Amino acid sequence: MKYFLSIGSNIEATKNIDFAIYELGLILSNIEISSYYKNRAVGFEGDDFINLVIAGDSSLGFEELVAASGGDKPSIKITNVA
């Protein structure tokens, strides 16, 4: 199955984004990564966000992908929009 994942962080953004890409690389193949986009925090005072999209293939179903990627943790949000 092909997945498109939106990734963003404003807390140690570069470090956390790089870590997310590395970890997703362990469960996705044929990875493609968009450009990085820097956006100001809206609605609260905070550091700028870095956002991007990562696409990749996996034999895992959606629920398995969520579990494998740590998506059950409060700091990680994964939503199925299909």
Residue, then its C-alpha position, 0 to 999 in steps of 0.5 A: m500500500k502507498y502511504f503519504l504522511s505529513i510530518g511537522s515539528n516545532i520542537e527541535a524541529t530539524k532533529n525530530i524530522d530527521f529522526a522521523i524520516y529515519e524511523l519511517g525508512l525502517i518500515l517504508s520502502n521506495i521513500e520520496i520526501s517533499s521539500y521542507y516548508k517553514n511556517r510560523a506558529v499560528g494561534f500561540e507563541g512558539d518556534d516556527f514549524i518545519n513541515l513536509v510530506i513523505a511517501g512510501d510503500s508498505s505491506l502493513g495495513f493502516e493499523e499495523l503502520v500506526a503501531a509500527s511507527g509509534g502512532d499510538k503515542p500522544s506526540i504522534k498523530i496518524t489519521n486515515v483520510a482514505 
